[in-house]
């Protein structure tokens, strides 16, 4: 075998980054296939490849048997056939017959080439699969190669990845050759090679972005305790500091919000709320509902992880958020089911329960003795009785199957009826409150209108009082001239009416 052949193998291992041993195994397999093409599909073939010596040795292995014992001609031959290769063969001998590559023929060589190429491809695919299987949960960067029916094909260099439509942020739009980041979500074995699935909507994508942009998170000084996302719109992240000197929220926000804004930009403007984590469930829930201010919290069920959150009327819309987004994310972040009520609504609900009470003894079929047994079994209300279900009631001493089924049915019916009465009562009370609120608003608006009217009247009066007429110079001159003319006329009349002092002289 020429040295150029082994040089080509070395070049393949460098260019394709295929392990040398893997490539030699693929070559040996291809040569075995070529030998079996000529000497039988079940032939035993030994291939010894020595790249250091530049040699390839191929041997056909056969056993010597008698004509009567000959079963498989691919692996056995008779004594007469064996004499062509060795002298004095004996039955039971195993012969290694050397073969040359040139003996295989053109077709066999082409098949060997195809097998070798396929072996190299399989080795490459296995390397890619192992590489990206170990990177599941990490962020990788590629370029957009093709967009087909909403899914994006991402070029990663040696292989390709798929970003499905369901894993994309809805407001994002990418173009060919544009750089794109994604979280390695899954890696599947496929006939055409490993299928790598990326995601930009998974909560871990946001977590890895925090690790990339915030050193304290990467180093473990700040821990991401929980993440709740509605991709492209809003996210809530609970953080905890393991160092008293490090403020977890401040570390994530950065100077003038530089750190968190870098993440927001990558997520196409997704709003991120950073919440300090707390061991106390009530405190944590109160912080998770930020920016709303919580008045009080009551735990309904520790096992069912249910809470009633009380807020003021002006904080209810903030607590709910746009289309319920804030309370929904807070519930996911904390892992608690949250029932938001205002203080007014809570008072109405309490009054409704007082007006229409429902105790265990109010249920038909539950005597005082049965009620005591239920209370001892930690079933203290009709709601808890229904929540316990048929199996839970059977565990109560003194309750058989029929009685438990009857009590459960009657309790459900009674609770349904009483809830309807309570709902009707609450609707009436809410209507009264709305009417009172509307009246207050009308009175307030009337007071404002009257105050504005009085202010406008007083302003007009003061303006009229303080107003001074302004005369031009021409008007002043004309008035002076008129006065002078009147005085001259008066003097003239006095002269006419006075007696004459001159005496008459005759001529």
C-alpha positions as CSV (number, residue, x, y, z in Angstrom):
1,X,0.0,0.0,0.0
2,X,1.5,3.4,-1.0
3,X,2.4,6.0,1.6
4,X,0.1,8.4,-0.1
5,X,-2.9,6.3,1.0
6,X,-2.0,6.6,4.7
7,X,-1.2,10.3,4.2
8,X,-4.8,10.7,2.9
9,X,-6.1,8.9,5.9
10,X,-4.2,11.3,8.3
11,X,-5.6,14.3,6.3
12,X,-9.1,13.0,6.7
13,X,-8.7,12.6,10.5
14,X,-7.5,16.2,10.7
15,X,-10.2,17.8,8.4
16,X,-13.1,15.8,9.6
17,X,-11.9,15.7,13.2
18,X,-12.5,11.9,13.3
19,X,-10.6,9.7,15.7
20,X,-7.8,7.8,14.1
21,X,-8.8,4.4,15.5
22,X,-12.4,5.0,14.4
23,X,-11.2,5.7,10.9
24,X,-9.0,2.6,10.8
25,X,-11.9,0.4,12.0
26,X,-14.1,1.8,9.2
27,X,-11.3,1.0,6.7
28,X,-11.0,-2.5,8.0
29,X,-14.7,-3.0,7.8
30,X,-14.8,-1.8,4.2
31,X,-12.0,-4.2,3.2
32,X,-13.8,-7.1,4.9
33,X,-16.9,-6.2,2.8
34,X,-14.8,-6.2,-0.3
35,X,-13.4,-9.7,0.5
36,X,-16.8,-11.1,1.3
37,X,-18.1,-9.7,-2.0
38,X,-15.8,-12.1,-3.8
39,X,-15.3,-15.0,-1.3
40,X,-18.8,-15.3,0.2
41,X,-20.9,-13.2,2.6
42,X,-20.0,-15.5,5.6
43,X,-16.3,-15.6,5.0
44,X,-14.0,-15.0,8.0
45,X,-11.5,-12.2,7.1
46,X,-8.7,-10.8,9.2
47,X,-7.5,-7.3,8.4
48,X,-4.4,-5.9,10.0
49,X,-3.6,-2.2,9.3
50,X,-0.2,-0.8,10.3
51,X,0.0,3.0,9.5
52,X,3.5,3.1,11.0
53,X,4.8,0.5,8.5
54,X,2.5,1.7,5.8
55,X,1.1,-1.9,5.4
56,X,-2.3,-3.5,5.1
57,X,-2.4,-7.3,5.5
58,X,-5.6,-9.2,4.6
59,X,-6.1,-12.9,5.3
60,X,-8.9,-15.2,4.4
61,X,-9.4,-17.7,7.3
62,X,-10.7,-21.2,6.5
63,X,-10.8,-24.6,8.2
64,X,-9.9,-27.9,6.6
65,X,-12.6,-30.5,6.7
66,X,-13.5,-33.7,4.9
67,X,-15.9,-33.7,2.0
68,X,-18.6,-35.4,4.2
69,X,-18.3,-32.7,6.9
70,X,-18.3,-29.8,4.5
71,X,-21.2,-27.5,5.4
72,X,-20.2,-23.9,4.8
73,X,-18.1,-23.3,1.8
74,X,-17.4,-19.7,2.8
75,X,-15.6,-20.8,6.0
76,X,-14.5,-24.4,5.2
77,X,-12.8,-26.3,2.4
78,X,-11.7,-29.8,1.7
79,X,-8.2,-31.2,1.9
80,X,-7.8,-31.1,-1.9
81,X,-8.7,-27.4,-2.0
82,X,-6.3,-26.6,0.8
83,X,-3.4,-28.2,-1.1
84,X,-3.5,-25.3,-3.4
85,X,-2.3,-23.1,-0.6
86,X,-0.2,-25.3,1.7
87,X,1.6,-28.6,1.5
88,X,0.2,-31.7,3.3
89,X,-2.9,-30.1,4.9
90,X,-4.7,-32.1,7.5
91,X,-8.3,-32.1,8.6
92,X,-8.9,-29.6,11.4
93,X,-6.2,-27.2,10.3
94,X,-7.0,-23.5,10.1
95,X,-5.4,-21.7,7.2
96,X,-4.7,-18.0,6.8
97,X,-4.6,-17.3,3.1
98,X,-3.1,-13.9,2.2
99,X,-5.0,-11.7,-0.2
100,X,-4.0,-8.7,-2.3
101,X,-6.3,-5.7,-2.7
102,X,-5.9,-5.9,-6.5
103,X,-7.6,-9.3,-6.4
104,X,-10.9,-7.9,-5.3
105,X,-11.8,-6.3,-8.6
106,X,-13.2,-2.9,-9.5
107,X,-16.7,-3.4,-8.1
108,X,-15.4,-4.7,-4.8
109,X,-13.1,-1.7,-4.5
110,X,-16.0,0.7,-5.2
111,X,-18.0,-1.0,-2.5
112,X,-15.1,-0.7,-0.1
113,X,-14.9,3.0,-0.9
114,X,-18.6,3.5,-0.2
115,X,-18.4,1.6,3.1
116,X,-15.4,3.7,4.1
117,X,-17.1,7.0,3.3
118,X,-20.2,5.8,5.1
119,X,-18.1,4.8,8.1
120,X,-16.5,8.3,8.2
121,X,-19.9,9.9,8.1
122,X,-21.2,7.8,10.9
123,X,-18.1,8.6,12.9
124,X,-18.7,12.3,12.3
125,X,-22.4,12.0,13.3
126,X,-21.5,10.2,16.5
127,X,-19.0,12.9,17.4
128,X,-21.5,15.6,16.8
129,X,-24.2,13.7,18.8
130,X,-21.9,13.2,21.7
131,X,-20.7,16.8,21.6
132,X,-24.1,18.4,21.7
133,X,-25.7,15.8,24.0
134,X,-23.2,17.0,26.6
135,X,-24.3,20.6,25.9
136,X,-28.0,20.2,26.5
137,X,-29.1,23.2,28.7
138,X,-26.3,25.4,27.3
139,X,-26.6,28.5,25.0
140,X,-25.0,28.2,21.5
141,X,-24.6,30.8,18.8
142,X,-25.1,30.2,15.1
143,X,-26.3,31.9,12.0
144,X,-29.7,31.8,10.3
145,X,-29.4,29.5,7.3
146,X,-33.0,29.1,6.2
147,X,-36.5,29.9,7.3
148,X,-39.1,27.4,6.3
149,X,-42.8,27.5,7.5
150,X,-41.8,29.5,10.6
151,X,-39.1,27.1,11.7
152,X,-35.5,28.4,11.5
153,X,-32.6,26.3,10.4
154,X,-29.4,27.4,12.2
155,X,-25.9,26.8,10.9
156,X,-23.6,25.7,13.7
157,X,-20.5,25.1,11.5
158,X,-20.1,21.3,11.5
159,X,-23.8,20.7,11.8
160,X,-27.2,22.3,11.8
161,X,-29.8,22.9,14.4
162,X,-33.6,23.5,14.3
163,X,-35.4,26.3,16.1
164,X,-39.1,25.3,15.8
165,X,-41.9,27.9,15.7
166,X,-43.2,26.8,19.1
167,X,-39.8,27.6,20.7
168,X,-39.5,31.1,19.2
169,X,-40.5,34.4,20.8
170,X,-43.5,35.6,18.9
171,X,-42.4,39.2,18.3
172,X,-39.0,38.2,16.9
173,X,-38.2,38.3,13.2
174,X,-34.9,36.9,11.9
175,X,-33.3,37.1,8.5
176,X,-30.7,34.9,6.6
177,X,-27.1,35.2,7.8
178,X,-28.2,36.9,11.0
179,X,-26.6,35.8,14.2
180,X,-28.9,33.9,16.6
181,X,-28.6,32.4,20.1
182,X,-30.5,29.5,21.4
183,X,-30.7,27.0,24.2
184,X,-29.8,23.4,23.3
185,X,-33.1,21.7,24.3
186,X,-32.9,18.2,22.9
187,X,-30.6,16.1,20.7
188,X,-32.1,13.2,18.8
189,X,-30.5,10.4,16.7
190,X,-31.8,10.5,13.1
191,X,-30.9,8.6,10.0
192,X,-29.5,11.7,8.4
193,X,-27.6,12.7,11.5
194,X,-28.2,14.1,14.9
195,X,-31.2,16.5,15.2
196,X,-30.5,19.4,17.5
197,X,-33.5,21.3,18.8
198,X,-33.0,24.9,20.1
199,X,-35.3,27.0,22.2
200,X,-35.6,30.7,23.0
201,X,-38.7,30.4,25.2
202,X,-37.5,28.0,27.8
203,X,-36.9,29.4,31.3
204,X,-33.4,28.0,31.3
205,X,-32.6,30.2,28.3
206,X,-33.2,33.2,30.6
207,X,-31.2,31.6,33.3
208,X,-28.2,31.0,31.0
209,X,-28.4,34.6,29.9
210,X,-28.2,35.8,33.5
211,X,-25.1,33.6,33.9
212,X,-23.5,35.2,30.8
213,X,-24.2,38.8,31.7
214,X,-24.0,38.8,35.5
215,X,-20.6,37.5,37.0
216,X,-22.1,37.1,40.5
217,X,-24.7,34.6,39.1
218,X,-22.0,32.7,37.2
219,X,-19.8,32.5,40.2
220,X,-22.6,31.3,42.5
221,X,-22.7,34.4,44.8
222,X,-26.2,35.1,43.6
223,X,-28.6,32.1,43.0
224,X,-31.6,32.1,40.7
225,X,-34.2,30.4,42.9
226,X,-37.1,30.4,40.5
227,X,-38.1,31.7,37.0
228,X,-41.5,32.3,35.5
229,X,-41.8,33.4,31.9
230,X,-44.3,34.5,29.3
231,X,-41.8,34.8,26.5
232,X,-41.5,38.1,24.7
233,X,-43.8,39.9,27.2
234,X,-42.8,39.6,30.9
235,X,-40.7,37.4,33.2
236,X,-40.2,37.2,37.0
237,X,-36.9,36.0,38.5
238,X,-36.4,35.2,42.2
239,X,-32.8,35.7,43.4
240,X,-31.0,35.0,46.6
241,X,-27.5,36.2,47.7
242,X,-25.1,33.8,49.4
243,X,-22.9,36.7,50.4
244,X,-24.1,39.4,52.9
245,X,-22.0,42.0,51.1
246,X,-23.8,41.4,47.7
247,X,-27.2,42.8,47.0
248,X,-28.9,40.2,44.7
249,X,-31.2,42.6,43.0
250,X,-28.6,45.3,42.5
251,X,-26.1,42.8,41.2
252,X,-28.6,41.7,38.5
253,X,-29.7,45.2,37.6
254,X,-26.2,46.6,37.3
255,X,-25.1,50.2,37.0
256,X,-28.0,52.2,35.6
257,X,-29.6,48.9,34.6
258,X,-26.9,48.0,32.1
259,X,-26.8,44.3,32.9
260,X,-30.5,43.5,32.9
261,X,-31.0,45.8,29.8
262,X,-28.5,43.6,27.8
263,X,-30.7,40.6,28.6
264,X,-33.9,42.6,27.7
265,X,-32.4,43.5,24.4
266,X,-31.5,39.9,23.6
267,X,-35.1,38.9,24.4
268,X,-36.6,41.6,22.2
269,X,-37.8,43.9,24.9
270,X,-39.2,41.3,27.3
271,X,-39.8,43.0,30.7
272,X,-38.0,41.3,33.6
273,X,-39.0,41.7,37.2
274,X,-36.2,40.7,39.7
275,X,-37.7,39.6,43.0
276,X,-35.7,39.0,46.3
277,X,-36.4,35.4,47.4
278,X,-37.5,34.7,51.0
279,X,-38.1,31.6,53.0
280,X,-41.3,33.0,54.4
281,X,-44.0,32.1,51.8
282,X,-46.2,35.2,52.6
283,X,-43.3,37.6,52.2
284,X,-42.2,35.9,49.0
285,X,-45.7,36.1,47.5
286,X,-46.0,39.7,48.6
287,X,-42.7,40.6,46.8
288,X,-43.7,38.5,43.7
289,X,-46.8,40.6,43.2
290,X,-44.8,43.8,42.9
291,X,-45.4,46.6,41.9
292,X,-48.8,46.1,43.8
293,X,-48.8,46.7,47.5
294,X,-50.3,43.7,49.5
295,X,-52.4,44.5,52.6
296,X,-52.6,41.0,54.1
297,X,-52.2,37.3,53.2
298,X,-54.1,34.3,54.5
299,X,-53.0,30.8,53.9
300,X,-56.0,28.7,52.9
301,X,-54.2,25.3,52.6
302,X,-50.6,24.4,53.2
303,X,-51.0,21.0,51.5
304,X,-52.8,22.5,48.5
305,X,-50.5,25.6,48.6
306,X,-53.4,28.0,48.3
307,X,-53.4,31.6,49.6
308,X,-55.8,34.5,49.8
309,X,-54.2,37.8,49.0
310,X,-55.9,41.0,50.2
311,X,-55.2,44.3,48.5
312,X,-56.7,47.7,48.5
313,X,-59.1,48.7,45.8
314,X,-56.6,51.0,44.0
315,X,-54.0,48.2,44.0
316,X,-56.2,45.5,42.5
317,X,-55.5,46.3,38.9
318,X,-51.7,46.4,39.5
319,X,-51.8,43.1,41.3
320,X,-53.8,41.5,38.5
321,X,-51.7,43.0,35.7
322,X,-52.4,43.2,32.0
323,X,-54.8,40.3,31.2
324,X,-53.9,38.7,34.6
325,X,-50.2,38.5,33.7
326,X,-48.8,39.8,37.0
327,X,-50.7,37.4,39.3
328,X,-50.2,34.5,36.9
329,X,-46.5,34.9,36.8
330,X,-46.4,35.5,40.6
331,X,-48.3,32.2,41.1
332,X,-45.8,30.3,38.9
333,X,-42.8,31.9,40.5
334,X,-43.9,31.1,44.1
335,X,-45.7,27.8,43.4
336,X,-48.8,29.0,45.3
337,X,-52.4,29.3,44.0
338,X,-53.3,33.0,44.6
339,X,-56.8,34.3,45.2
340,X,-56.8,38.1,44.9
341,X,-59.5,40.0,46.7
342,X,-60.0,43.6,47.8
343,X,-60.6,44.5,51.5
344,X,-64.1,45.6,50.6
345,X,-64.9,42.3,48.8
346,X,-63.5,40.4,51.7
347,X,-65.8,42.2,54.1
348,X,-68.7,41.4,51.8
349,X,-67.7,37.8,51.5
350,X,-67.4,37.5,55.3
351,X,-70.9,39.0,55.7
352,X,-72.3,36.6,53.1
353,X,-70.9,33.7,55.1
354,X,-72.4,35.1,58.3
355,X,-75.7,35.7,56.6
356,X,-75.8,32.2,55.1
357,X,-73.7,29.9,57.3
358,X,-73.1,26.2,56.5
359,X,-71.8,23.8,59.2
360,X,-71.2,20.1,59.2
361,X,-74.4,19.5,61.3
362,X,-76.4,21.5,58.7
363,X,-75.9,18.6,56.3
364,X,-78.7,16.0,56.3
365,X,-77.4,12.7,57.7
366,X,-74.6,14.2,59.8
367,X,-75.4,14.0,63.4
368,X,-73.4,15.7,66.2
369,X,-71.6,12.4,66.8
370,X,-70.7,12.0,63.1
371,X,-69.6,15.7,63.1
372,X,-67.2,15.0,66.1
373,X,-65.7,12.0,64.2
374,X,-65.2,14.2,61.2
375,X,-63.5,16.9,63.2
376,X,-61.2,14.4,64.8
377,X,-60.3,13.3,61.3
378,X,-59.3,17.0,60.6
379,X,-62.4,17.6,58.5
380,X,-63.8,20.8,60.1
381,X,-65.9,22.3,57.3
382,X,-68.1,21.3,54.4
383,X,-65.5,22.4,51.9
384,X,-62.9,20.1,53.6
385,X,-65.4,17.3,53.6
386,X,-66.0,17.6,49.8
387,X,-62.2,17.9,49.2
388,X,-61.6,14.7,51.2
389,X,-63.7,12.8,48.7
390,X,-65.2,9.4,48.9
391,X,-61.9,7.6,49.8
392,X,-61.1,10.2,52.6
393,X,-64.6,9.8,54.2
394,X,-64.2,6.0,54.3
395,X,-61.3,6.4,56.6
396,X,-63.4,8.2,59.2
397,X,-64.5,5.7,61.9
398,X,-68.2,4.9,61.8
399,X,-68.8,5.8,58.2
400,X,-69.6,3.0,55.8
401,X,-69.5,3.2,52.0
402,X,-73.2,4.0,51.6
403,X,-73.3,6.6,54.4
404,X,-70.1,8.2,53.1
405,X,-71.5,8.4,49.5
406,X,-74.8,9.8,50.8
407,X,-73.1,12.4,53.0
408,X,-70.8,13.5,50.1
409,X,-73.7,13.8,47.7
410,X,-75.8,15.9,50.1
411,X,-72.9,18.0,51.2
412,X,-72.1,18.9,47.5
413,X,-75.8,19.8,46.9
414,X,-76.0,21.9,50.1
415,X,-72.8,23.8,49.3
416,X,-74.0,24.5,45.8
417,X,-77.2,26.0,47.1
418,X,-75.5,28.0,49.9
419,X,-72.9,29.3,47.4
420,X,-75.7,30.5,45.2
421,X,-77.3,32.4,48.1
422,X,-73.9,33.9,49.1
423,X,-73.2,35.0,45.5
424,X,-76.6,36.7,45.3
425,X,-76.0,38.5,48.6
426,X,-72.5,39.6,47.4
427,X,-73.9,40.9,44.2
428,X,-76.5,43.0,46.0
429,X,-73.9,44.4,48.4
430,X,-71.5,45.2,45.6
431,X,-74.2,47.0,43.7
432,X,-74.9,49.1,46.8
433,X,-71.2,49.9,47.1
434,X,-71.0,50.8,43.4
435,X,-74.0,53.1,43.8
436,X,-72.5,54.8,46.8
437,X,-69.2,55.2,45.1
438,X,-71.0,56.7,42.0
439,X,-72.9,59.1,44.3
440,X,-69.7,60.2,46.0
441,X,-68.1,60.8,42.7
442,X,-71.1,62.9,41.5
443,X,-71.1,65.0,44.7
444,X,-67.4,65.5,44.4
445,X,-67.7,66.6,40.8
446,X,-70.6,69.0,41.7
447,X,-68.6,70.5,44.5
448,X,-65.7,71.1,42.1
449,X,-68.0,72.7,39.5
450,X,-69.6,75.1,42.1
451,X,-66.1,76.0,43.4
452,X,-65.0,76.7,39.9
453,X,-68.1,78.9,39.3
454,X,-67.5,80.9,42.4
455,X,-63.9,81.4,41.6
456,X,-64.7,82.6,38.1
457,X,-67.4,85.1,39.4
458,X,-65.0,86.5,42.0
459,X,-62.3,86.8,39.4
460,X,-64.6,88.7,37.1
461,X,-65.7,91.1,39.8
462,X,-62.2,91.9,40.9
463,X,-61.3,92.4,37.2
464,X,-64.1,94.9,36.8
465,X,-63.3,96.7,40.0
466,X,-59.6,97.1,39.2
467,X,-60.1,98.1,35.6
468,X,-59.1,101.7,34.9
469,X,-60.0,103.4,31.5
470,X,-57.1,104.4,29.5
471,X,-57.3,107.6,27.4
472,X,-55.2,108.6,24.4
473,X,-53.5,111.9,24.1
474,X,-55.9,112.9,21.4
475,X,-59.0,112.3,23.6
476,X,-57.5,114.5,26.4
477,X,-56.7,117.4,24.1
478,X,-60.2,117.3,22.6
479,X,-61.8,117.6,26.1
480,X,-59.6,120.6,26.9
481,X,-60.6,122.4,23.7
482,X,-64.3,121.8,24.4
483,X,-64.0,123.4,27.9
484,X,-62.2,126.4,26.6
485,X,-65.0,127.0,24.0
486,X,-67.7,126.8,26.6
487,X,-65.9,129.4,28.8
488,X,-65.6,131.8,25.9
489,X,-69.3,131.5,25.0
490,X,-70.3,132.3,28.7
491,X,-68.1,135.5,28.7
492,X,-69.6,136.7,25.5
493,X,-73.2,136.3,26.8
494,X,-72.3,138.3,29.9
495,X,-71.0,141.2,27.8
496,X,-74.2,141.4,25.7
497,X,-76.5,141.5,28.8
498,X,-74.5,144.3,30.7
499,X,-76.0,148.2,30.6
500,X,-74.2,150.7,28.3
501,X,-72.0,153.4,30.1
502,X,-71.6,155.8,27.1
503,X,-73.7,159.0,26.9
504,X,-75.5,160.2,23.8
505,X,-74.5,163.7,22.1
506,X,-76.8,165.6,19.8
507,X,-75.5,166.8,16.6
